[in-house]
C-alpha cells in the first residue's frame, strides 16, 4: 500500500479506536504511525492495541511505526474542602506543602521542586493558563501570590511554571514502569515528555540502552534555549504545541515551531508537529479553514509528520480526520511553491563521502527523472540522509532489519521495505529493482538511483551511487 504523499500521519489510539477494525480503518485512511498515549489507559489496553497493529502489519506487508508517549511529570494542585473556588484579579492566595484540602485562601501544591525553584516575580499558570498568579514571596515550603487573571479553580488542575527550569527528572516512577512495559512489547519509538535541558536525555538513554529510538517532546520553553544540543542527543523531535502555547505567548509559538522544524531537518532527524491540528473534528465531520491551514503550514515547513491526538483517540470522526489530513498533505505537495520551498531549504552537506553521495543522489534522480531513490541500510542512517534532502523522487528503503524498517516509517518520503539480506552489490541492485516494482513505485524501463554503504552492514558508510534500469 503505497502512500501518494511524502509527509506522514501519526494517529493516537484511544477509546474511539481500540478495536482491530478501527485500527485497520485508520491505517487504510492514511495513518503511518500509531501513538500509544500512556497518560491514559491501562497496560492491558495498550497491549491489545499493540497486538492489533502488529497483526495488521503482517497482513498488509508494510512496516508500521508504534510510538509510546510517556506521561512525564504532571504538576497539579491538591483538592478543595468545599468544591471549586473562584479567584479574582487582585486576590492574595497561598500555595504550600500542607497535606490538607484547600480553601478560598490556600491550596496544596505537592511538588517540593517547584518551591525550590520559585523566586519572587515568577508566575504560575493554572488550569492550562486560564488562571495566572504572580509570586510575591516564597520559601521552600510555601509561596504567597497575587492573582493576575482569575477564574474557577477545582481539584487537581494542572500547574505550569514558565521561564523556570525545575529540578525534576522527565521520567517518573510511573514512566519507568510504562517504559519497561513498552520495551518488552517492542515499541519503535519512545516520546520523552518534560524535556528541559540536554541532561534530561541521559537517563532515558541509559534505561533504553539502544532498544528503541528516542523522541524528545519540546513542550517547555527552556528546551528551546538548548535546541541544537537536544536534537543532537535524540533520534527525533516532537513539537508539542499545547504546553508551549500555555507557557509562552501564543504569537511566539508559530516562529518557535518553524525554528524547531528547521533545526531538526538540518540535523536529519525526523520531526513531528503535534497538538490540536484538526481539533474541530473531535466533534465535527470537517475542520475549520484555519485548522486546514495549520496542517498545511507544517507540511510547507517540511515536517516529517503531523499528528492527530484527541481527533482519533476520543473523537467522533477518527477515520475522517485521517482522511482529511491525508488530503491536505497531498494537496500541499502538489503545489509548485512546496517544491520551491523544499529546494531552497537544503542543509549544506557535511564534508563526508556519505553526505556527498546522498546529496548527489537527489540531483541525479532529478536529472534523469528517476522513479525512486533506493537506499540499502542496516541502521537507517543512509535513508535518513536521503530524507533530509527532501528529493522529488520517493525513497524506497531496503533493510534486512525489521526494527529499522519500522522506525523509518515515520520519516519524510520513506517507503520502508523489510527484505532478506543481500550477498553482494549486484544482488542488491537486482533486489532494488524487484522491490521498487513490488511496492508499485516503478515499472519496467524506469530508472532508479541506488545508494548504499560497502562493505554492507557498516552503519553510516554510504559510499556508492548506482543508476539502474528496472527490468534490464
Secondary structure, DSSP 4 states (H G I P E B T S, - for coil): ---SSSSEEEEEE-GGG-SHHHHHHHHHHT--EEEEETTSS-HHHHHHHHHHHHHHHHHHTS--EEEEE------BB--BTTS-EEE-TT-EEEEE--SS-B-SSEEEB--HHHHHH--TT-EEEETTTTEEEEEEEE-SSEEEEEEEE-EEE-TT-BEE-TT---S--S--HHHHHHHHHHHHHT-SEEEEPS--STTHHHHHHHHHTTSSEEEEEE-SHHHHTTHHHHHHHSSEEEEEHHHHHHHS-HHHHHHHHHHHHHHHHHHT-EEEEESSTTGGGGTSSS--HHHHHHHHHHHHHT-SEEEESHHHHT-S-HHHHHHHHHHHHHHHHHSHHHHHHHHHTPPPPPSSHHHHHHHHHHHHHHHHT-SEEEEE-SSSHHHHHHHHTT-SSEEEEEES-HHHHHHHTTSTTEEEEE----SSHHHHHHHHHHHHHHTTS--TT-EEEEEEESSTT-TT-EEEEEEEETT-
